[in-house]
Amino acid sequence: MPASFFAHFHEYGKHHARFFVIIIAQIQEESYKFFLRSLRVQFVPVIPGYPHGHPDCANYDEDIQHLKEKVDAGADFIITQLFFEASTFIKFYHDCRRIGITVPIMPGILPIQGYRSLHNLTKLSKLEVPRNIMDAILPIKDDDAAIQKFGISFAVNMCKELLNSGLVNGLHFYTLNREVATISILTELGMWCDDPLSLKTLPWKAPASHKRCTEDVRPIFWAQRPKSYIHRYCIYRL
C-alpha cells in the first residue's frame, strides 16, 4: 500500500468523506489492484443524505453540495437519515435533483418505539421533533406499548405518502434491533410475506424482495451441475 494512499486519506478523511467514496470507486474499477490482490470484490458505495442538513454543516444548501461531490466521486445511491414528515423528504429529493444528483434516493424510516429512545436519538442527531408528534407522545410517554402503536400508525401513513409520491422505489428502516414494529408497518403496507412456503420449505434462501417472497419455482441449469442439482432436489416433490 503506497504511503500516498494514507497521506491523502488523512488529509481528506475529515472533510465530508468524499475521498473515501473516490477510493471505493477506484477499487471497484480495479485501479487499486494491489489492494484487492487475487480477491475480486464488488463494492456499491452508498452514502447518507440528511433531509434536514447535516448537524455540523454551516447550512442546508452547503450540505447538499457536499452530497453532490460524493455522488460525483462515484456513490451509487443515497439512503437518508431519519426525518418525521414526508414533505421533508420530498423537498430534499427535489433539491437534490435540482443540483444534478441523479442517483436513487431511498428514505430512511425510524419507527417511533419509545419516548426515551426518541429523545436520545433526536439529541444525537440535533433534530427537533414536530409539535404534533410531541403532543401525541407526551401524554403516553410512560406507556411503551401505546407509543409503539402510535409510531406504527404514524410510520404507515408517512410510508404511504412517500410511496404514493412516485419518487421512491423502496424504504429503508432503522430497526435498532427491534424488528417487531417494522414487521407491523410492512404488514399494514402489504409488503410483508409470512407464507412459510417461501420462508423455509424450499431448497433456497428466501429472497429479501417482497415481490418475490411467494416464488416457488427456480430454473435448474442441468448442463452445469447435474449431479449436485439431482442430489439437492431429490427430496422435493416437483
N, C-alpha and C positions, 0 to 999 in steps of 0.2 A: 504494500500500500504506500504510494508516494507521500512524502511529507506535505506536499502542496494540498493534498486532499484535506488533511486535518487543519492546515492553516486556513483554507477557505471556509471550512466548516466552523471553525472558531470565530472567524471574522463575521460571518453572516448568520450564525446559528441563532442569535438573539433577535434577529430582525425579520419577524413575520414568517419565518420558516420557508421562505421562497427558495433558498438554496437547497434545502432538504428535498423539496419537490423536484428540483433540477437533477439532483443526484439519483433519485429513484427513476426518473425518466431516462437518464443515461444508462442506468443499469438495465432497464427494460430494453434499450436499444443495443445492449452489449458493448457500450463504449468502455465500461469498466470490466473487461474480461478477466482481469487479474482478481477482481472481487468475487466473480462467480466460479472461477476455476472450471471444473467439468460439470458443475451442477447447473441445470437450466432452471431458472426461476422466472415466474411471471408475476409482475407487480401491477397493481391497479392503484395508482395514487388517488386517495380520497381525502378531501380537505374539509375542515369545518367552516360553516358560514354562520355569521352572527346577525340574525334579523334585527336586533336592536343595536348592532355595532359592538365591537369588542370593548370590554370594560376599560382596558388600558390604552385604547386608541383615542386620539385627540377628538375625533368626531366621526359620525356615521359615514360620510362621503369618503373620507380618507381610508376608512376600514375596507369598504368595498373595492377601492382602488388596489389595496394590498391583496384582496381576494383575487382580483383580475390578474395580478402579477403571478400568483401561484398557478392559476389556470393557464396562463400563457407559458409558464415554465413546464407544463406537462400534466397537470392534475386532470383526472378523467371525470370526476363528478364531485358534487358537494352534498354534504349532509349538514343540516343546520343544527345549531344548539337550540335549547328549549325556548319556547315562546308560549303565550297564553291566548292569543287571538288569531284566527285565520287571516284576518285582514293584515296583520303584521307580516306574516309570511308572504302574502300576495304582493304587498308593497315591495318587500325585499326582492322577490322574484323579478318583478318588472324593473326595479332599479338595476339589478344585475344584467338583465337583458339590454337595458338602455346603454350601458357602458361596454357592451360587447362580450359579455360572458354567455357562452352558448352551451356549455355542458349541462347535463341534467342536474337539477337541484331537488334533493329529497328532504321533506320536512321531518325534523326530529320531534317526536311527541313524548312528553313526560306525563304519564298518568299521575294525578294527584292522589296520594295514598295515605297521607298523614300530615298533621299540622306542623309537627316538629321537623320532619324531613323537608317539607316545602320551605319552611323558614330557613333551614340550613342551606339548602340549595340556592335560594334566591340571594342569600347573604354572600355566598361564594361567587355567584355569577353577577352580583351587583344589579339584579333586576328588581323592578317594582311590580308587585302583584296587583293586577287591576282591582279597582274598588269593588266591582260586582262579585268577584271571586272571594275577596276577604269578607264581604258582608254575608256571603253564604256559608263560609267556613267557620268564622269566629263563634257563632252560637253552638257549633258542634265540634269544637276543636279538641275536646277530650274524648270524642267517640270516633275511633279509627274506622269502625265499620260504616258509620254514616258518612264520614269524609270520603272513604273509598267509593261508596255508592255514588256520591256526588261527582267524584273525579271521573268515574267510568262514564256517567251520563254526559258530563261536560266534554270529555275527550271524544266520545262518539259523535256528538254534534259538530265539534270542530273538524274531525276527520271527514265527516260527510261534506262539510262546506269546502274543504280542501280538495277532495276527490271530485266534487261537482264543478269545481272551478276549471277543470280540464288542464291544469298546469302541472299536475304531478302524476307519476306512474307508480308510485309506491309510498310506503310510510316506514319510517324508522322509529322504533320505540326504545326509550330509555327505561328498561325494566328495573334496574338497580337490584337485580337478583330476586325480584318479587314479580313473578310472571302471571299470577292469578288475574290481576286487573287487566293486563294486556290481552290475555286469552278472552276475558269477558268482552272487552272492547271489540276485538276481532270477530267474536261470535255475533255480536249485535250488528256488526257491519256486513255479516255474511261472508267473511273472509277466513273463517276458521273451520277446518275439516276435522271431525272427530271420528271418522269412519275407521274402525280397527282394521279393515281390509287393507287400506292404504298404508297403515302405520306399521304392521308387524308381519302379516301372514305371507307377504310376497318376498321373493328372494333378492330384494334390492333395497337400498336405503330410501326411506320416504323422502320425496322431493320437498324442498322448502317452499316452492311456489304454491299458493292456494289454488291456482288454476290447474295444477297437475296432481293435486292430492287424491283424486279419485282414479288416477291412472292404474289400470290393471293389466296392461299389455306393453311389452317391450320387444324390440327387434332382437333376433338372435343371429349373430354373424357366424354361421356354422363353418364357413371356409377358414376362419382364422383360428378358432379354438373349439373344434367339435367335441373333443373328449371332455374338456372341463365344463362345457355347457350341458352335455348329457348328464354328467355326474351331478351338477348343481340343480338341475331342473327335474331329475327323475322322480323326486319325491312329491312333485306338484302335479295336480291333475290339470291337464291342458285341454 
